[in-house]
């Protein structure tokens, strides 16, 4: 089971968001996942199912900094020096994560977890 904020529900249902980044995945490849959100207050209300079952396709270690994201299997995306293609890739990554822009993703991770952030990207 993976819990999401309500703001991500429409992006999950539309198929735009098919990944999530967590400190620890707690799932593995081929596991069935249940994607849910809290009806009201977290831990004090019912779960609402967004989609289930969905199959975990991969879990990849990830590191997020202000300048980019490193998928530990070798791919690094950066936007340093305003490289147009680099920023396009970071924006695409952020949108696939359910954010409107790379800046939105960075600001959210900075306020929620601090940067740099190391976790795991779960893809279903």
KOLSE-812821 format. One record per atom (N, C-alpha, C, CB): atom name; x, z, y; residue number from 0. Coordinates in steps of 0.1 Angstrom, whole numbers, always signed. Glycine has a CB too. Layout:
KOLSE-812821
+------+-------+-------+-------+-----+
! site !    px !    pz !    py ! pos !
+------+-------+-------+-------+-----+
!   CA !     X !     Z !     Y ! NUM !
...
+------+-------+-------+-------+-----+
//
This chain:
KOLSE-812821
+------+-------+-------+-------+-----+
! site !    px !    pz !    py ! pos !
+------+-------+-------+-------+-----+
!    N !    +8 !    +0 !   -12 !   0 !
!   CA !    +0 !    +0 !    +0 !   0 !
!    C !    +9 !    +0 !   +12 !   0 !
!   CB !   -10 !   +12 !    +0 !   0 !
!    N !    +6 !    -9 !   +22 !   1 !
!   CA !   +13 !    -9 !   +34 !   1 !
!    C !    +3 !    -8 !   +46 !   1 !
!   CB !   +21 !   -23 !   +36 !   1 !
!    N !    +5 !    +1 !   +55 !   2 !
!   CA !    -4 !    +4 !   +66 !   2 !
!    C !    +1 !    -4 !   +78 !   2 !
!   CB !    -5 !   +19 !   +69 !   2 !
!    N !    -9 !    -9 !   +86 !   3 !
!   CA !    -6 !   -17 !   +98 !   3 !
!    C !   -14 !   -12 !  +110 !   3 !
!   CB !    -9 !   -32 !   +96 !   3 !
!    N !    -9 !   -14 !  +122 !   4 !
!   CA !   -17 !   -12 !  +134 !   4 !
!    C !   -28 !   -22 !  +135 !   4 !
!   CB !    -8 !   -12 !  +147 !   4 !
!    N !   -39 !   -19 !  +141 !   5 !
!   CA !   -51 !   -28 !  +142 !   5 !
!    C !   -47 !   -41 !  +148 !   5 !
!   CB !   -62 !   -21 !  +149 !   5 !
!    N !   -37 !   -40 !  +158 !   6 !
!   CA !   -34 !   -53 !  +165 !   6 !
!    C !   -28 !   -64 !  +157 !   6 !
!   CB !   -24 !   -49 !  +176 !   6 !
!    N !   -24 !   -60 !  +144 !   7 !
!   CA !   -18 !   -70 !  +135 !   7 !
!    C !   -28 !   -76 !  +126 !   7 !
!   CB !    -7 !   -64 !  +128 !   7 !
!    N !   -40 !   -71 !  +125 !   8 !
!   CA !   -50 !   -75 !  +115 !   8 !
!    C !   -53 !   -90 !  +116 !   8 !
!   CB !   -63 !   -67 !  +116 !   8 !
!    N !   -56 !   -95 !  +128 !   9 !
!   CA !   -60 !  -109 !  +129 !   9 !
!    C !   -48 !  -119 !  +125 !   9 !
!   CB !   -65 !  -112 !  +143 !   9 !
!    N !   -36 !  -114 !  +128 !  10 !
!   CA !   -24 !  -123 !  +125 !  10 !
!    C !   -22 !  -123 !  +110 !  10 !
!   CB !   -12 !  -118 !  +133 !  10 !
!    N !   -25 !  -112 !  +103 !  11 !
!   CA !   -23 !  -111 !   +89 !  11 !
!    C !   -34 !  -120 !   +82 !  11 !
!   CB !   -24 !   -96 !   +84 !  11 !
!    N !   -46 !  -118 !   +87 !  12 !
!   CA !   -57 !  -126 !   +81 !  12 !
!    C !   -56 !  -141 !   +83 !  12 !
!   CB !   -70 !  -122 !   +87 !  12 !
!    N !   -50 !  -145 !   +95 !  13 !
!   CA !   -48 !  -160 !   +98 !  13 !
!    C !   -36 !  -165 !   +90 !  13 !
!   CB !   -46 !  -162 !  +112 !  13 !
!    N !   -27 !  -157 !   +85 !  14 !
!   CA !   -15 !  -161 !   +78 !  14 !
!    C !    -3 !  -163 !   +86 !  14 !
!   CB !   -18 !  -174 !   +71 !  14 !
!    N !    -4 !  -160 !   +99 !  15 !
!   CA !    +7 !  -160 !  +108 !  15 !
!    C !   +17 !  -150 !  +104 !  15 !
!   CB !    +3 !  -159 !  +123 !  15 !
!    N !   +12 !  -138 !  +102 !  16 !
!   CA !   +21 !  -126 !   +98 !  16 !
!    C !   +20 !  -125 !   +83 !  16 !
!   CB !   +16 !  -113 !  +105 !  16 !
!    N !   +32 !  -128 !   +77 !  17 !
!   CA !   +33 !  -127 !   +62 !  17 !
!    C !   +45 !  -118 !   +59 !  17 !
!   CB !   +34 !  -140 !   +56 !  17 !
!    N !   +50 !  -111 !   +69 !  18 !
!   CA !   +62 !  -102 !   +67 !  18 !
!    C !   +59 !   -89 !   +74 !  18 !
!   CB !   +75 !  -109 !   +71 !  18 !
!    N !   +67 !   -79 !   +71 !  19 !
!   CA !   +67 !   -67 !   +78 !  19 !
!    C !   +81 !   -60 !   +77 !  19 !
!   CB !   +56 !   -57 !   +74 !  19 !
!    N !   +85 !   -53 !   +87 !  20 !
!   CA !   +98 !   -46 !   +86 !  20 !
!    C !   +95 !   -31 !   +85 !  20 !
!   CB !  +107 !   -50 !   +99 !  20 !
!    N !  +101 !   -25 !   +75 !  21 !
!   CA !  +100 !   -11 !   +73 !  21 !
!    C !  +113 !    -5 !   +71 !  21 !
!   CB !   +90 !    -8 !   +61 !  21 !
!    N !  +114 !    +9 !   +74 !  22 !
!   CA !  +127 !   +16 !   +72 !  22 !
!    C !  +131 !   +15 !   +57 !  22 !
!   CB !  +126 !   +30 !   +76 !  22 !
!    N !  +121 !   +17 !   +49 !  23 !
!   CA !  +124 !   +15 !   +34 !  23 !
!    C !  +112 !    +8 !   +28 !  23 !
!   CB !  +126 !   +29 !   +27 !  23 !
!    N !  +114 !    -2 !   +20 !  24 !
!   CA !  +104 !   -11 !   +15 !  24 !
!    C !   +94 !    -3 !    +6 !  24 !
!   CB !  +110 !   -22 !    +8 !  24 !
!    N !   +99 !    +5 !    -3 !  25 !
!   CA !   +90 !   +12 !   -13 !  25 !
!    C !   +82 !    +2 !   -22 !  25 !
!   CB !   +80 !   +21 !    -6 !  25 !
!    N !   +87 !   -10 !   -22 !  26 !
!   CA !   +81 !   -20 !   -31 !  26 !
!    C !   +93 !   -30 !   -35 !  26 !
!   CB !   +69 !   -28 !   -25 !  26 !
!    N !   +90 !   -38 !   -45 !  27 !
!   CA !  +100 !   -48 !   -50 !  27 !
!    C !   +93 !   -61 !   -52 !  27 !
!   CB !  +107 !   -43 !   -62 !  27 !
!    N !  +102 !   -71 !   -55 !  28 !
!   CA !   +97 !   -84 !   -58 !  28 !
!    C !   +87 !   -84 !   -69 !  28 !
!   CB !  +109 !   -94 !   -61 !  28 !
!    N !   +76 !   -91 !   -68 !  29 !
!   CA !   +65 !   -93 !   -78 !  29 !
!    C !   +56 !   -81 !   -78 !  29 !
!   CB !   +71 !   -94 !   -92 !  29 !
!    N !   +58 !   -71 !   -70 !  30 !
!   CA !   +48 !   -60 !   -69 !  30 !
!    C !   +35 !   -65 !   -62 !  30 !
!   CB !   +54 !   -48 !   -61 !  30 !
!    N !   +24 !   -60 !   -66 !  31 !
!   CA !   +11 !   -62 !   -59 !  31 !
!    C !   +10 !   -52 !   -47 !  31 !
!   CB !    -1 !   -61 !   -68 !  31 !
!    N !    +7 !   -58 !   -35 !  32 !
!   CA !    +6 !   -50 !   -23 !  32 !
!    C !    -9 !   -49 !   -18 !  32 !
!   CB !   +15 !   -55 !   -13 !  32 !
!    N !   -12 !   -39 !   -12 !  33 !
!   CA !   -25 !   -37 !    -6 !  33 !
!    C !   -22 !   -35 !    +9 !  33 !
!   CB !   -34 !   -26 !   -12 !  33 !
!    N !   -27 !   -44 !   +18 !  34 !
!   CA !   -24 !   -44 !   +32 !  34 !
!    C !   -36 !   -37 !   +39 !  34 !
!   CB !   -21 !   -58 !   +38 !  34 !
!    N !   -34 !   -26 !   +46 !  35 !
!   CA !   -45 !   -19 !   +52 !  35 !
!    C !   -42 !   -14 !   +66 !  35 !
!   CB !   -48 !    -7 !   +43 !  35 !
!    N !   -53 !    -9 !   +72 !  36 !
!   CA !   -51 !    -2 !   +85 !  36 !
!    C !   -61 !   +10 !   +85 !  36 !
!   CB !   -54 !   -12 !   +97 !  36 !
!    N !   -58 !   +19 !   +94 !  37 !
!   CA !   -67 !   +31 !   +96 !  37 !
!    C !   -79 !   +27 !  +104 !  37 !
!   CB !   -59 !   +43 !  +103 !  37 !
!    N !   -91 !   +31 !   +99 !  38 !
!   CA !  -104 !   +29 !  +106 !  38 !
!    C !  -104 !   +35 !  +120 !  38 !
!   CB !  -115 !   +34 !   +98 !  38 !
!    N !   -98 !   +47 !  +121 !  39 !
!   CA !   -98 !   +54 !  +134 !  39 !
!    C !   -84 !   +61 !  +135 !  39 !
!   CB !  -109 !   +64 !  +135 !  39 !
!    N !   -84 !   +74 !  +135 !  40 !
!   CA !   -71 !   +81 !  +137 !  40 !
!    C !   -63 !   +81 !  +124 !  40 !
!   CB !   -74 !   +96 !  +141 !  40 !
!    N !   -50 !   +78 !  +125 !  41 !
!   CA !   -42 !   +78 !  +113 !  41 !
!    C !   -42 !   +92 !  +105 !  41 !
!   CB !   -27 !   +75 !  +116 !  41 !
!    N !   -43 !   +91 !   +92 !  42 !
!   CA !   -44 !  +103 !   +83 !  42 !
!    C !   -56 !  +111 !   +84 !  42 !
!   CB !   -32 !  +112 !   +86 !  42 !
!    N !   -66 !  +107 !   +93 !  43 !
!   CA !   -78 !  +114 !   +95 !  43 !
!    C !   -90 !  +105 !   +94 !  43 !
!   CB !   -78 !  +121 !  +109 !  43 !
!    N !   -88 !   +93 !   +89 !  44 !
!   CA !   -99 !   +84 !   +88 !  44 !
!    C !   -97 !   +75 !   +75 !  44 !
!   CB !  -101 !   +75 !  +101 !  44 !
!    N !  -106 !   +67 !   +72 !  45 !
!   CA !  -106 !   +59 !   +60 !  45 !
!    C !   -96 !   +47 !   +62 !  45 !
!   CB !  -120 !   +54 !   +56 !  45 !
!    N !   -91 !   +42 !   +51 !  46 !
!   CA !   -83 !   +30 !   +51 !  46 !
!    C !   -93 !   +18 !   +51 !  46 !
!   CB !   -73 !   +29 !   +39 !  46 !
!    N !   -89 !    +8 !   +58 !  47 !
!   CA !   -97 !    -5 !   +57 !  47 !
!    C !   -88 !   -15 !   +51 !  47 !
!   CB !  -102 !    -9 !   +72 !  47 !
!    N !   -92 !   -22 !   +41 !  48 !
!   CA !   -84 !   -32 !   +34 !  48 !
!    C !   -84 !   -45 !   +42 !  48 !
!   CB !   -89 !   -35 !   +20 !  48 !
!    N !   -72 !   -50 !   +45 !  49 !
!   CA !   -70 !   -63 !   +52 !  49 !
!    C !   -70 !   -74 !   +42 !  49 !
!   CB !   -57 !   -63 !   +61 !  49 !
!    N !   -61 !   -72 !   +32 !  50 !
!   CA !   -59 !   -82 !   +21 !  50 !
!    C !   -54 !   -74 !    +9 !  50 !
!   CB !   -50 !   -94 !   +25 !  50 !
!    N !   -59 !   -78 !    -3 !  51 !
!   CA !   -53 !   -73 !   -15 !  51 !
!    C !   -58 !   -81 !   -27 !  51 !
!   CB !   -56 !   -58 !   -17 !  51 !
!    N !   -51 !   -82 !   -37 !  52 !
!   CA !   -37 !   -80 !   -38 !  52 !
!    C !   -29 !   -92 !   -32 !  52 !
!   CB !   -32 !   -77 !   -52 !  52 !
!    N !   -18 !   -89 !   -26 !  53 !
!   CA !    -8 !   -99 !   -22 !  53 !
!    C !    +4 !   -95 !   -30 !  53 !
!   CB !    -6 !   -99 !    -7 !  53 !
!    N !   +12 !  -105 !   -33 !  54 !
!   CA !   +24 !  -103 !   -41 !  54 !
!    C !   +36 !  -103 !   -32 !  54 !
!   CB !   +26 !  -114 !   -52 !  54 !
!    N !   +45 !   -93 !   -34 !  55 !
!   CA !   +57 !   -92 !   -27 !  55 !
!    C !   +67 !  -103 !   -32 !  55 !
!   CB !   +64 !   -78 !   -29 !  55 !
!    N !   +71 !  -112 !   -23 !  56 !
!   CA !   +79 !  -123 !   -27 !  56 !
!    C !   +94 !  -120 !   -26 !  56 !
!   CB !   +76 !  -135 !   -19 !  56 !
!    N !   +98 !  -112 !   -15 !  57 !
!   CA !  +112 !  -108 !   -14 !  57 !
!    C !  +113 !   -96 !    -5 !  57 !
!   CB !  +120 !  -119 !    -8 !  57 !
!    N !  +123 !   -88 !    -7 !  58 !
!   CA !  +127 !   -77 !    +2 !  58 !
!    C !  +141 !   -79 !    +6 !  58 !
!   CB !  +125 !   -63 !    -5 !  58 !
!    N !  +144 !   -80 !   +20 !  59 !
!   CA !  +157 !   -83 !   +25 !  59 !
!    C !  +161 !   -73 !   +35 !  59 !
!   CB !  +157 !   -97 !   +31 !  59 !
!    N !  +173 !   -67 !   +33 !  60 !
!   CA !  +178 !   -58 !   +44 !  60 !
!    C !  +179 !   -65 !   +57 !  60 !
!   CB !  +191 !   -52 !   +40 !  60 !
!    N !  +176 !   -58 !   +68 !  61 !
!   CA !  +176 !   -64 !   +81 !  61 !
!    C !  +181 !   -55 !   +92 !  61 !
!   CB !  +161 !   -69 !   +85 !  61 !
!    N !  +188 !   -60 !  +102 !  62 !
!   CA !  +193 !   -52 !  +113 !  62 !
!    C !  +189 !   -59 !  +126 !  62 !
!   CB !  +209 !   -50 !  +112 !  62 !
!    N !  +182 !   -51 !  +134 !  63 !
!   CA !  +177 !   -56 !  +147 !  63 !
!    C !  +185 !   -50 !  +159 !  63 !
!   CB !  +162 !   -54 !  +149 !  63 !
!    N !  +190 !   -58 !  +168 !  64 !
!   CA !  +196 !   -53 !  +180 !  64 !
!    C !  +190 !   -60 !  +192 !  64 !
!   CB !  +212 !   -56 !  +180 !  64 !
!    N !  +193 !   -57 !  +204 !  65 !
!   CA !  +188 !   -63 !  +216 !  65 !
!    C !  +192 !   -78 !  +215 !  65 !
!   CB !  +194 !   -57 !  +228 !  65 !
!    N !  +203 !   -82 !  +210 !  66 !
!   CA !  +208 !   -95 !  +210 !  66 !
!    C !  +203 !  -104 !  +198 !  66 !
!   CB !  +223 !   -95 !  +210 !  66 !
!    N !  +198 !   -98 !  +188 !  67 !
!   CA !  +193 !  -107 !  +177 !  67 !
!    C !  +190 !   -99 !  +165 !  67 !
!   CB !  +204 !  -116 !  +173 !  67 !
!    N !  +188 !  -106 !  +154 !  68 !
!   CA !  +184 !  -100 !  +141 !  68 !
!    C !  +193 !  -105 !  +130 !  68 !
!   CB !  +169 !  -102 !  +137 !  68 !
!    N !  +198 !   -97 !  +122 !  69 !
!   CA !  +206 !  -101 !  +110 !  69 !
!    C !  +199 !   -98 !   +98 !  69 !
!   CB !  +220 !   -94 !  +111 !  69 !
!    N !  +196 !  -109 !   +90 !  70 !
!   CA !  +191 !  -107 !   +77 !  70 !
!    C !  +203 !  -106 !   +68 !  70 !
!   CB !  +181 !  -119 !   +73 !  70 !
!    N !  +205 !   -95 !   +62 !  71 !
!   CA !  +217 !   -91 !   +55 !  71 !
!    C !  +222 !  -101 !   +45 !  71 !
!   CB !  +216 !   -77 !   +50 !  71 !
!    N !  +213 !  -110 !   +40 !  72 !
!   CA !  +217 !  -120 !   +31 !  72 !
!    C !  +225 !  -131 !   +37 !  72 !
!   CB !  +205 !  -125 !   +23 !  72 !
!    N !  +229 !  -129 !   +50 !  73 !
!   CA !  +238 !  -139 !   +55 !  73 !
!    C !  +233 !  -146 !   +68 !  73 !
!   CB !  +241 !  -149 !   +46 !  73 !
!    N !  +220 !  -146 !   +71 !  74 !
!   CA !  +215 !  -154 !   +82 !  74 !
!    C !  +215 !  -144 !   +94 !  74 !
!   CB !  +202 !  -160 !   +80 !  74 !
!    N !  +220 !  -149 !  +106 !  75 !
!   CA !  +220 !  -141 !  +118 !  75 !
!    C !  +213 !  -150 !  +129 !  75 !
!   CB !  +234 !  -136 !  +122 !  75 !
!    N !  +203 !  -144 !  +136 !  76 !
!   CA !  +197 !  -151 !  +147 !  76 !
!    C !  +201 !  -144 !  +159 !  76 !
!   CB !  +182 !  -152 !  +145 !  76 !
!    N !  +206 !  -151 !  +169 !  77 !
!   CA !  +209 !  -145 !  +182 !  77 !
!    C !  +204 !  -153 !  +194 !  77 !
!   CB !  +224 !  -142 !  +183 !  77 !
!    N !  +202 !  -147 !  +205 !  78 !
!   CA !  +199 !  -153 !  +217 !  78 !
!    C !  +209 !  -151 !  +228 !  78 !
!   CB !  +185 !  -149 !  +221 !  78 !
!    N !  +221 !  -147 !  +225 !  79 !
!   CA !  +231 !  -144 !  +234 !  79 !
!    C !  +234 !  -156 !  +243 !  79 !
!   CB !  +244 !  -139 !  +227 !  79 !
!    N !  +236 !  -153 !  +256 !  80 !
!   CA !  +239 !  -164 !  +266 !  80 !
!    C !  +228 !  -173 !  +268 !  80 !
!   CB !  +252 !  -171 !  +262 !  80 !
!    N !  +216 !  -169 !  +265 !  81 !
!   CA !  +204 !  -177 !  +267 !  81 !
!    C !  +204 !  -191 !  +260 !  81 !
!   CB !  +201 !  -180 !  +282 !  81 !
!    N !  +211 !  -191 !  +248 !  82 !
!   CA !  +211 !  -203 !  +240 !  82 !
!    C !  +197 !  -207 !  +237 !  82 !
!   CB !  +220 !  -202 !  +228 !  82 !
!    N !  +192 !  -219 !  +241 !  83 !
!   CA !  +178 !  -223 !  +239 !  83 !
!    C !  +174 !  -222 !  +225 !  83 !
!   CB !  +176 !  -237 !  +245 !  83 !
!    N !  +182 !  -228 !  +216 !  84 !
!   CA !  +178 !  -228 !  +202 !  84 !
!    C !  +178 !  -214 !  +196 !  84 !
!   CB !  +188 !  -237 !  +194 !  84 !
!    N !  +187 !  -206 !  +200 !  85 !
!   CA !  +188 !  -192 !  +195 !  85 !
!    C !  +176 !  -185 !  +199 !  85 !
!   CB !  +200 !  -185 !  +200 !  85 !
!    N !  +172 !  -186 !  +212 !  86 !
!   CA !  +160 !  -179 !  +217 !  86 !
!    C !  +147 !  -185 !  +210 !  86 !
!   CB !  +159 !  -181 !  +232 !  86 !
!    N !  +147 !  -197 !  +207 !  87 !
!   CA !  +135 !  -203 !  +200 !  87 !
!    C !  +134 !  -197 !  +186 !  87 !
!   CB !  +136 !  -218 !  +199 !  87 !
!    N !  +145 !  -195 !  +179 !  88 !
!   CA !  +145 !  -189 !  +166 !  88 !
!    C !  +141 !  -175 !  +166 !  88 !
!   CB !  +159 !  -191 !  +159 !  88 !
!    N !  +146 !  -167 !  +176 !  89 !
!   CA !  +142 !  -153 !  +178 !  89 !
!    C !  +127 !  -152 !  +181 !  89 !
!   CB !  +150 !  -146 !  +189 !  89 !
!    N !  +122 !  -161 !  +190 !  90 !
!   CA !  +108 !  -161 !  +193 !  90 !
!    C !   +99 !  -164 !  +181 !  90 !
!   CB !  +105 !  -171 !  +204 !  90 !
!    N !  +104 !  -173 !  +173 !  91 !
!   CA !   +96 !  -177 !  +160 !  91 !
!    C !   +96 !  -164 !  +151 !  91 !
!   CB !  +103 !  -189 !  +153 !  91 !
!    N !  +108 !  -158 !  +150 !  92 !
!   CA !  +109 !  -146 !  +141 !  92 !
!    C !   +99 !  -135 !  +146 !  92 !
!   CB !  +123 !  -141 !  +141 !  92 !
!    N !   +99 !  -133 !  +159 !  93 !
!   CA !   +90 !  -123 !  +165 !  93 !
!    C !   +75 !  -126 !  +163 !  93 !
!   CB !   +93 !  -121 !  +180 !  93 !
!    N !   +72 !  -139 !  +165 !  94 !
!   CA !   +58 !  -143 !  +162 !  94 !
!    C !   +54 !  -141 !  +148 !  94 !
!   CB !   +56 !  -158 !  +167 !  94 !
!    N !   +63 !  -144 !  +139 !  95 !
!   CA !   +60 !  -142 !  +124 !  95 !
!    C !   +58 !  -128 !  +121 !  95 !
!   CB !   +71 !  -149 !  +116 !  95 !
!    N !   +64 !  -119 !  +129 !  96 !
!   CA !   +63 !  -104 !  +127 !  96 !
!    C !   +50 !   -99 !  +134 !  96 !
!   CB !   +75 !   -97 !  +133 !  96 !
!    N !   +43 !  -108 !  +142 !  97 !
!   CA !   +31 !  -103 !  +148 !  97 !
!    C !   +32 !  -100 !  +163 !  97 !
!   CB !   +25 !   -92 !  +141 !  97 !
!    N !   +43 !  -103 !  +169 !  98 !
!   CA !   +45 !  -100 !  +183 !  98 !
!    C !   +44 !  -113 !  +191 !  98 !
!   CB !   +59 !   -94 !  +186 !  98 !
!    N !   +42 !  -112 !  +204 !  99 !
!   CA !   +40 !  -124 !  +212 !  99 !
!    C !   +53 !  -130 !  +216 !  99 !
!   CB !   +33 !  -120 !  +225 !  99 !
!    N !   +64 !  -122 !  +216 ! 100 !
!   CA !   +77 !  -128 !  +220 ! 100 !
!    C !   +88 !  -119 !  +214 ! 100 !
!   CB !   +78 !  -128 !  +236 ! 100 !
!    N !  +101 !  -124 !  +215 ! 101 !
!   CA !  +112 !  -116 !  +211 ! 101 !
!    C !  +113 !  -103 !  +220 ! 101 !
!   CB !  +125 !  -124 !  +212 ! 101 !
!    N !  +111 !  -104 !  +232 ! 102 !
!   CA !  +111 !   -93 !  +241 ! 102 !
!    C !  +101 !   -82 !  +237 ! 102 !
!   CB !  +108 !   -97 !  +256 ! 102 !
!    N !   +89 !   -86 !  +233 ! 103 !
!   CA !   +79 !   -77 !  +228 ! 103 !
!    C !   +84 !   -69 !  +216 ! 103 !
!   CB !   +66 !   -84 !  +226 ! 103 !
!    N !   +90 !   -77 !  +206 ! 104 !
!   CA !   +95 !   -71 !  +194 ! 104 !
!    C !  +106 !   -61 !  +197 ! 104 !
!   CB !  +100 !   -82 !  +184 ! 104 !
!    N !  +115 !   -65 !  +205 ! 105 !
!   CA !  +127 !   -56 !  +209 ! 105 !
!    C !  +121 !   -43 !  +216 ! 105 !
!   CB !  +137 !   -63 !  +218 ! 105 !
!    N !  +112 !   -45 !  +225 ! 106 !
!   CA !  +107 !   -33 !  +232 ! 106 !
!    C !  +100 !   -24 !  +223 ! 106 !
!   CB !   +98 !   -38 !  +244 ! 106 !
!    N !   +92 !   -29 !  +213 ! 107 !
!   CA !   +85 !   -21 !  +204 ! 107 !
!    C !   +95 !   -13 !  +195 ! 107 !
!   CB !   +75 !   -30 !  +195 ! 107 !
!    N !  +104 !   -20 !  +189 ! 108 !
!   CA !  +114 !   -14 !  +180 ! 108 !
!    C !  +122 !    -3 !  +188 ! 108 !
!   CB !  +123 !   -24 !  +174 ! 108 !
!    N !  +126 !    -7 !  +201 ! 109 !
!   CA !  +134 !    +3 !  +209 ! 109 !
!    C !  +126 !   +16 !  +211 ! 109 !
!   CB !  +137 !    -4 !  +222 ! 109 !
!    N !  +113 !   +14 !  +215 ! 110 !
!   CA !  +105 !   +26 !  +217 ! 110 !
!    C !  +101 !   +34 !  +205 ! 110 !
!   CB !   +93 !   +23 !  +225 ! 110 !
!    N !   +98 !   +27 !  +194 ! 111 !
!   CA !   +94 !   +33 !  +181 ! 111 !
!    C !  +105 !   +39 !  +173 ! 111 !
!   CB !   +86 !   +23 !  +173 ! 111 !
!    N !  +117 !   +32 !  +173 ! 112 !
!   CA !  +127 !   +36 !  +164 ! 112 !
!    C !  +141 !   +37 !  +170 ! 112 !
!   CB !  +128 !   +26 !  +153 ! 112 !
!    N !  +143 !   +31 !  +182 ! 113 !
!   CA !  +156 !   +30 !  +188 ! 113 !
!    C !  +164 !   +18 !  +182 ! 113 !
!   CB !  +164 !   +43 !  +185 ! 113 !
!    N !  +173 !   +13 !  +190 ! 114 !
!   CA !  +181 !    +1 !  +185 ! 114 !
!    C !  +196 !    +5 !  +185 ! 114 !
!   CB !  +179 !   -11 !  +194 ! 114 !
!    N !  +204 !    +0 !  +176 ! 115 !
!   CA !  +200 !    -9 !  +166 ! 115 !
!    C !  +191 !    -3 !  +155 ! 115 !
!   CB !  +213 !   -15 !  +159 ! 115 !
!    N !  +183 !   -11 !  +149 ! 116 !
!   CA !  +174 !    -6 !  +138 ! 116 !
!    C !  +178 !   -13 !  +125 ! 116 !
!   CB !  +159 !    -9 !  +142 ! 116 !
!    N !  +179 !    -5 !  +115 ! 117 !
!   CA !  +182 !   -11 !  +101 ! 117 !
!    C !  +170 !    -7 !   +92 ! 117 !
!   CB !  +195 !    -5 !   +96 ! 117 !
!    N !  +165 !   -17 !   +85 ! 118 !
!   CA !  +154 !   -16 !   +76 ! 118 !
!    C !  +153 !   -27 !   +66 ! 118 !
!   CB !  +141 !   -15 !   +84 ! 118 !
!    N !  +141 !   -29 !   +61 ! 119 !
!   CA !  +139 !   -40 !   +51 ! 119 !
!    C !  +128 !   -48 !   +55 ! 119 !
!   CB !  +137 !   -33 !   +37 ! 119 !
!    N !  +129 !   -61 !   +54 ! 120 !
!   CA !  +119 !   -71 !   +57 ! 120 !
!    C !  +112 !   -74 !   +44 ! 120 !
!   CB !  +125 !   -84 !   +63 ! 120 !
!    N !   +99 !   -71 !   +43 ! 121 !
!   CA !   +90 !   -74 !   +32 ! 121 !
!    C !   +83 !   -87 !   +34 ! 121 !
!   CB !   +81 !   -62 !   +29 ! 121 !
!    N !   +84 !   -96 !   +25 ! 122 !
!   CA !   +77 !  -109 !   +26 ! 122 !
!    C !   +66 !  -110 !   +15 ! 122 !
!   CB !   +87 !  -121 !   +26 ! 122 !
!    N !   +54 !  -113 !   +19 ! 123 !
!   CA !   +44 !  -115 !    +8 ! 123 !
!    C !   +38 !  -130 !    +9 ! 123 !
!   CB !   +32 !  -105 !   +10 ! 123 !
+------+-------+-------+-------+-----+
//
